[in-house]
Structures are given as C-alpha cells and as structure tokens.
C-alpha cells in the first residue's frame, strides 16, 4: 500500500493528467505522466478496465502488484510527477515479479521519471 499523499483524490486530478500529460506505451502497460511542481511528491493511479478482466479479484490483484512495484521504486522518483498507469492485458496478473518490475522501470525511464 502506498501512502495517502501518493494517491489521487477526485476525478479532476486524473482529467488534468489525461488532458495535459505525455504518454509512454509498452506492450501491456501504458503510463501517462505530468510534472506537477505544486505537489511535495509523486502521485500514482492504476487503471484496469473491465475489458482486461471481468473478475474484480483479478483486476485488484493487478492493481496491487503494480502499486507495490512503484512503491519499491519510490526512492528513484526524484520530482513530483502525476502518474496514471493503464493496464491493457490480463497477463500482468500472472507475469513474474521480476518481469513486471523491468517493464515498469523501463517505461518510467523512457518517461524520464526514474533515472
């Protein structure tokens, strides 16, 4: 679980990132990001559609796995970015942990969020 200051609150914040953010896309994950200098730290939201899996259990498992990987990378995120991680494939739920970490780290590197 990530700290409360690292979570999005309200739909307006997500709209801001969707409207003005830039996108980095991988095969199963996409990250929209926007630098928000008004915040003390980063914020992250994970979006998993019902198109990915009809089962709420699987969607929540995917969400928890991605949030935990981002939490582990917390020390490497230097600036206050708003991140919206969108999942496109159900295989993220069964992907090995190391592979998921590598995919997220590579996308965050491409975005310039992680050094």
C-alpha positions, 0 to 999 in steps of 0.5 A: 500500500502506498501512502495517502499523499501518493494517491489521487483524490477526485476525478479532476486530478486524473482529467488534468493528467489525461488532458495535459500529460505525455504518454509512454506505451509498452506492450501491456502497460501504458503510463501517462505522466505530468510534472506537477511542481505544486505537489511535495511528491509523486502521485500514482493511479492504476487503471484496469478496465473491465475489458482486461478482466471481468473478475474484480479479484483479478483486476485488484490483484493487478492493481496491487502488484503494480502499486507495490512495484512503484512503491519499491521504486519510490526512492528513484522518483526524484520530482513530483510527477502525476502518474496514471498507469493503464493496464491493457492485458490480463497477463500482468496478473500472472507475469513474474515479479521480476518481469513486471518490475523491468517493464515498469522501470523501463517505461518510467525511464523512457518517461524520464521519471526514474533515472 
